[in-house]
Amino acid sequence: MQKGVDYIGVTTVYFCHDGAGNFVMARRSQNARDEQGRWDIGGGGLEYGMKVEDSLRKEIKEEYCADVLDFEFLGYRDVHREHNGVKTHWIALDFKVLVARDQVVIGEPHKFDVIGWFTLETIPEDSHSQFPEFLRLHRHKL
């Protein structure tokens, strides 16, 4: 049984910022599951038995090596996509997360090849396919 395919998957998505108008994105490497070469804010599937807040903290620590200083739940999204010809359905729990900029480094070099800090005015054009919808729903809260 595969999350998002055989049943609806749940993912925590995080917009990590430094409190000064900058947010971090990682570029997905050629080894990433999908959307290689695209800039992503970050996310991870919720594991059975894990609390959402614990998942959020764990995923950010794994991907960015950073501690969560504060967070705000922004809302949820139904995410319908197609991956390798297979339709998927996820519920994304979207968060705005404060992190210490000096802690942020690539924690999963097998999935990401570079990280960068951006503003809402300098978003890379080649961002993850779901990022525009995230922004449409939550930009006013960022």
C-alpha positions in Angstrom: 0.0 0.0 0.0 1.4 3.4 -1.0 0.5 6.7 0.5 -1.2 9.1 -1.9 -2.0 6.3 -4.3 -3.8 3.5 -2.5 -5.2 5.9 0.1 -5.0 9.6 0.7 -1.6 10.7 2.0 -1.0 13.5 4.5 2.0 15.7 4.3 3.3 18.6 6.3 4.5 21.4 4.1 6.7 24.2 5.6 7.6 27.7 4.5 10.7 28.3 6.6 11.6 32.0 7.2 14.1 34.0 9.1 11.7 36.6 10.5 13.3 39.3 8.3 11.3 38.7 5.0 13.5 35.9 3.7 12.5 32.2 3.2 14.5 29.1 2.3 14.1 26.8 -0.7 16.0 23.8 -1.7 16.6 22.7 -5.3 15.6 19.1 -5.9 18.5 17.0 -7.2 18.5 14.4 -10.0 18.1 11.8 -7.3 14.8 13.3 -6.0 11.6 11.3 -6.4 10.1 13.9 -8.7 10.3 17.5 -9.9 14.1 17.3 -10.3 15.8 20.7 -10.7 12.8 22.6 -9.2 13.0 24.7 -6.1 10.9 23.5 -3.2 10.0 24.9 0.2 9.9 21.5 1.8 7.5 18.9 3.1 7.3 15.3 4.3 4.7 12.6 4.7 3.0 12.2 8.0 3.9 8.8 9.5 1.3 6.6 11.3 1.2 7.3 15.0 3.2 10.6 14.7 1.8 13.9 15.9 1.6 16.6 13.2 3.9 19.0 15.2 6.4 16.2 15.8 6.4 15.4 12.1 7.0 19.1 11.2 9.9 19.4 13.6 11.4 16.1 12.4 11.2 16.9 8.7 12.7 20.4 9.1 15.6 18.9 11.1 16.2 16.3 8.5 16.0 18.6 5.4 17.5 21.8 6.8 19.2 20.7 10.1 17.3 23.5 11.8 15.2 23.7 14.9 11.7 25.1 14.8 11.6 28.3 16.8 8.0 29.1 16.2 5.3 28.0 13.7 1.8 28.9 12.5 -0.7 26.6 10.8 -1.8 28.3 7.6 -4.4 25.8 6.4 -4.7 22.7 4.3 -4.9 21.9 0.6 -6.2 19.0 -1.4 -3.3 18.1 -3.7 -4.2 16.1 -6.8 -1.2 15.3 -9.0 0.0 12.7 -11.4 3.4 11.0 -10.7 4.9 8.7 -13.3 1.5 8.3 -14.9 -0.2 7.5 -11.6 -2.8 9.8 -10.1 -2.1 10.8 -6.5 -4.1 12.5 -3.7 -2.6 14.2 -0.7 -3.8 16.5 2.0 -1.2 19.1 2.6 -1.0 20.7 6.0 0.7 24.1 5.3 2.8 25.8 8.0 4.8 29.0 8.3 7.9 28.2 10.4 10.5 30.5 12.0 14.0 29.1 11.9 17.5 30.4 12.7 19.1 31.3 9.4 22.6 30.3 10.6 21.4 26.8 11.3 20.0 26.1 7.8 22.1 23.7 5.7 21.3 20.9 3.3 20.5 17.9 5.5 19.6 15.5 2.7 22.3 16.0 0.0 20.9 12.9 -1.8 17.7 14.8 -2.4 18.8 18.4 -2.7 21.8 19.9 -4.4 21.6 23.6 -3.3 19.7 25.8 -0.9 18.9 29.5 -1.3 17.2 32.3 0.5 14.5 34.3 -1.3 11.9 36.9 -0.8 8.4 37.0 -2.2 9.8 39.3 -4.9 12.7 37.0 -5.9 11.0 33.5 -6.1 12.8 31.3 -8.6 10.9 30.7 -11.8 11.5 26.9 -11.7 9.7 26.3 -8.4 7.8 23.2 -7.4 4.5 22.7 -9.3 2.5 23.1 -6.1 4.2 26.3 -4.9 2.0 28.7 -6.9 -1.1 27.3 -5.2 0.5 27.5 -1.8 1.3 31.2 -2.5 -2.2 31.8 -3.9 -3.8 30.5 -0.7 -1.3 31.9 1.9 0.6 34.8 0.5 -1.3 37.3 2.6 -0.1 35.4 5.8 3.5 35.2 4.8 
